[in-house]
Amino acid sequence: MTLVNSGKEKLLELADQAHEHSISIFMPTHRRGKEVLERQDALTFKNHLQTVRQTLKEQDVRQNDIDDLLEPLEALLDDPNFWRYQQEGLAAFRSSDYFAVYHSPLPLENNLQLASRFQVHPLLPFAQPFPEYYILRFNKDGAELYRANYFSIVPLDTDEDMPSGMEKVTRYYRFQKELQGFNAGNGAYATMYTSDDLANKEKKHLLADFFRLIDEGVRNQIGDQNVPLVLASVEYLQPIYREVNTYPHLLESGLTGSFDTVEINELHRMANELLGDTLEKERQLRIEQFQNNSGNGLTSTDLRELLEAAAASRIEALFVQANTDACGQFNEDTLSVTLHDEQQEDSESLIDKLALLTLRYNGEVYVLDEVDLLNRQDPVKAAALFRF
């Protein structure tokens, strides 16, 4: 079983698989609630597998071959931990020599396909070039650094770069604040009274020294990248850290509160919300370039022309409409395109083909709710900005 974040490389890997019986399963899942307690997601998955088994029987596939094909998928049904820890969607792919499972941070529409190739269209949003950012979270154990984009978040190994023991620093600080006596020598104790102002200054100095070590670790991890850094901590720590910070792209506004018990996915959601339109800048820039180049031969919405351009490595940015498709056949060698009015036995997804060719030649793919970028009120399934 493979549990990975999907992206450009994984989509291309899926596209390279070809087998007579390639199973693609997509479904929404639940993180919590009665759906988890009642194993509703597992039941939905089981229904898909029963449909596959019945379809293969009707195709006169041997029973042993059906059992071998479905064995790793059916094994998931007997794994309670697998269904207990889901995200918003699940995608599973299986052929005789390939098996992969993907947890999706976004809901996936319930769908099953049994064909000669895997279906990848529902995963296209994860290949979009969303910019990366980092999150620096302070908790009682010290600091944690995460690398994230809109769809994923990954904790980084900072053991060698950052100190631990935030709790020790604050505990020492509280001790200093409460101390009223000190050893004056010869076994005697003298009384010492410290004002709150003085105690706060000492605490700030101690934390500032600790944060300088954190800042050095952050610079070692991130280097000279031009990416945002989001600070997540209780409010009183933020100005102290900002005073010693040397990373030039620390976001002015941070996430404030106690994050000791906040789950990583919730932290990710909060950071995405804070960054807002920052994550959409590259997409909006590409849309504006498309609009500005309309009419000079560097844009098109014609599916035949787009497929030919993709095969010739001409597409810089491709825009496809979510939850839509076009079926037919495309020959990359002859550049011949055949459109089918309805799904046929030899049909392939031309939108998937177009997107995968674009990705293979290092173009960008964006999935939009609406692709009529010129507001001409015409139905458009795909549009592209050409390199030449």
Buried (B, 14 or more C-beta within 10 A) or exposed (E): EEEEBBBBEBBBBBBEBEBEBBBBBBBBBBEEEEBBEEBBBBEBBBEBBEEBBEBBEEEEBEEEEBEEBBEBBBEBBEEEEBBBEBBBBBBBBBBEEBBBBBBBBBBBEEBBBBBBBBBBBBBBBBBBBBBBBBBBBBBBEBBBBBBBBBBBBEEBEBEEBBBEEBEBBBEBBEEBBEEEEEEEEEEEEEEEEEEEEEBEEBBBEBBBEBBBBBBBBBBEBBEEBEBBBBBBBEEEBBEBBEEBBEBEEBBEEBBBEEBEEBEBEEBBEBBBEBBEEEBBEBBEEBBEBBEEBBEEEBBBBEBBBBBBBBBBBBBBBBBBBEEEBBBBBBEEEEEEBBEBEEEEEEBBBBBBBBBBBBBBBEBBBBBBEEBBBBEEEEEBBBBBBBBE
